[in-house]
Amino acid sequence: MNVRVLLGDAHRSFVEALALRLDAEDGIQVVATVVLPDEAVRVAASRSVDVAVLAVGPGPGGFVSVGRQLSKLQPSIKLVAVAADDDTALLARAVSEGFSGWVPKDVGIGSLLEVLHAVCRGETRIPPLLLSRLMPYLVRHSQADRSEEPLATLTARERQVLKAMVGGLSRLEIAEQLDISSNTVRTHMQSILSKLGVHSSLAAVAMARRAGLS
């Protein structure tokens, strides 16, 4: 089954060239290319998309600003940011919008494909150096309540799953540790994000760390 990809970049020549390159890969189908954020929303409202690969940049607006809209239209969609700079603030904004993948704009096609397939498996793919900067940034700048109140709505099992997430375990590792299925872990993770009012696993982990869950 092909991975259906939506590509977005303000530069039409870049996005069209990337579309041609990805379409040549087995298992990848580019369903649309867009140059405006509103166009990405319209595509998601009318066509099935597995992964949206969107160029992001600093400043208001841009593709990073429509992450939540895309996720609301298609809850299963995965978001990958393509960025020209290693901007921690921009990465934090993207994570808060639901992006789970981050790649440099000059990345090779092989690395981009690896990220595409990884996020489809439910993984988060962010370069280690950026990730090491991101967690402290999220902890410092999160506007969530500093108390444990947001975590009070979680069930005992959801707290176990969240604690494992804080420990850096993958979904499969959590399933093995708690002796439950991977699909059950996914269901718990989705419930955790919903109850905490966040849109990514990284944001949930940052909130948990602020609340002292470790």
C-alpha positions in Angstrom: 0.0 0.0 0.0 1.4 3.4 -1.0 2.1 6.1 1.5 0.0 9.1 0.4 2.1 12.3 0.7 1.1 15.9 0.6 4.0 18.3 -0.2 4.0 22.0 0.7 6.6 24.7 0.0 6.3 28.4 -0.9 8.7 27.7 -3.8 6.8 25.9 -6.6 9.9 24.8 -8.4 11.2 23.1 -5.3 8.0 21.3 -4.3 7.4 20.1 -7.9 11.0 18.8 -8.2 10.6 17.0 -4.9 7.3 15.5 -6.0 8.9 14.0 -9.1 11.6 12.5 -7.0 9.3 11.0 -4.4 6.9 9.7 -7.0 9.7 7.7 -8.5 10.1 5.8 -5.2 8.2 2.5 -4.7 5.5 2.8 -2.1 5.2 6.6 -2.3 2.3 8.4 -3.9 2.3 12.3 -4.0 -1.3 13.2 -3.9 -0.9 16.9 -4.2 1.7 19.8 -4.1 0.8 23.2 -2.7 2.5 26.5 -2.2 0.1 28.1 0.3 -1.0 26.8 3.8 -4.7 27.3 2.9 -4.2 25.0 -0.1 -2.9 22.3 2.2 -6.0 22.5 4.4 -8.2 22.2 1.3 -6.4 19.1 0.1 -6.7 17.5 3.6 -10.4 18.3 3.5 -11.0 16.4 0.3 -8.3 13.8 -0.1 -6.8 11.0 2.1 -3.3 11.9 3.2 -0.9 9.8 5.3 1.9 12.3 5.6 2.1 16.0 5.0 5.7 17.2 4.3 5.7 20.9 4.8 8.4 23.6 4.6 8.4 25.7 7.8 10.0 29.0 8.7 10.0 31.6 11.4 7.3 34.3 11.7 3.6 34.1 11.8 1.5 32.1 9.4 3.3 29.6 7.1 2.7 25.9 6.9 3.6 25.3 10.6 0.4 27.3 11.5 -2.0 24.8 9.9 -0.7 21.6 11.7 -3.7 21.4 14.1 -6.2 22.1 11.3 -4.7 19.2 9.2 -4.8 16.9 12.3 -8.4 17.9 13.0 -9.4 17.1 9.4 -7.5 13.8 9.4 -6.6 12.6 12.9 -4.3 9.9 11.5 -2.2 12.3 9.4 1.5 12.6 10.2 3.3 15.9 9.9 6.9 16.3 8.8 8.6 19.7 8.9 11.3 20.7 6.3 13.4 23.6 7.7 16.3 25.6 6.4 17.5 26.4 9.9 17.9 24.6 13.2 15.6 26.9 15.1 14.6 25.5 18.5 11.7 28.0 18.9 10.4 27.0 15.5 10.8 23.3 16.3 8.9 23.8 19.6 6.1 25.6 17.7 6.0 22.8 15.1 5.8 20.1 17.9 3.0 22.0 19.6 1.1 21.9 16.2 1.5 18.1 16.0 4.6 17.7 13.8 6.5 14.5 14.6 9.2 14.7 12.0 11.9 17.3 11.3 14.4 17.3 8.4 16.8 19.9 7.1 15.9 21.3 3.7 19.1 20.1 2.2 18.5 16.5 3.4 19.1 13.6 1.0 16.1 11.8 -0.4 17.1 8.6 1.4 17.0 10.4 4.8 13.6 12.0 4.0 12.2 8.6 3.0 13.4 7.1 6.3 11.7 9.9 8.2 8.5 9.4 6.2 8.3 5.7 6.9 9.3 6.2 10.6 6.5 8.7 11.3 4.0 6.4 9.6 5.0 3.7 12.2 4.1 6.2 14.9 7.7 7.2 15.7 9.0 10.7 16.3 12.0 11.7 14.2 14.0 14.8 15.2 17.8 15.1 14.9 19.3 14.2 18.3 21.1 17.6 18.7 17.9 19.5 18.2 16.0 17.1 20.4 18.4 17.7 23.2 17.7 21.4 23.0 14.0 21.0 22.6 13.1 19.3 25.8 14.6 22.0 28.1 13.0 24.6 25.9 9.6 23.0 26.2 9.9 22.7 29.9 10.9 26.4 30.3 8.3 27.8 27.9 5.4 25.5 28.4 2.3 27.5 29.4 0.7 24.5 31.0 -0.1 24.5 34.7 3.0 23.7 36.7 1.1 21.6 39.2 0.2 17.9 38.7 -3.5 18.9 38.1 -3.4 18.2 34.3 -2.2 14.6 35.0 -5.0 14.0 37.5 -7.4 13.1 34.7 -5.3 10.2 33.6 -6.1 6.6 34.5 -3.5 4.5 36.3 -2.6 2.7 33.1 -2.3 6.0 31.2 0.1 7.3 33.9 2.1 4.1 33.4 2.3 4.7 29.7 3.2 8.4 30.1 5.9 7.5 32.6 7.3 5.1 30.1 7.2 7.8 27.5 9.1 10.1 29.8 11.7 7.3 30.1 12.2 7.4 26.3 10.6 4.1 25.5 9.1 3.5 22.1 5.5 2.3 21.6 6.7 -1.3 21.1 8.9 -1.1 24.1 6.1 0.2 26.2 3.8 -2.6 25.0 6.4 -5.2 26.0 7.1 -3.6 29.4 3.3 -3.4 30.3 2.4 -6.7 28.6 -0.2 -5.1 26.4 -0.6 -4.8 22.6 1.0 -2.1 20.6 -2.4 -0.9 19.4 -3.5 -0.6 23.0 -0.5 1.5 23.8 -1.4 3.7 20.8 -5.0 4.1 22.1 -3.6 5.1 25.6 -1.2 7.6 24.0 -4.0 9.2 22.0 -6.1 9.5 25.1 -3.2 11.0 27.0 -2.7 13.7 24.4 -6.4 14.5 24.4 -6.7 14.7 28.2 -3.5 16.9 28.5 -4.6 19.1 25.7 -1.5 18.7 23.6 -0.8 17.6 20.1 2.4 15.6 20.3 4.1 13.0 22.5 7.0 15.4 23.1 4.7 18.1 24.5 3.1 15.5 26.8 6.5 14.4 28.0 7.5 18.0 28.7 4.3 18.5 30.7 4.9 15.3 32.7 8.4 16.3 33.5 7.1 19.7 34.8 4.7 17.8 37.0 7.5 15.7 38.4 6.5 12.4 36.7 9.6 10.4 36.1 
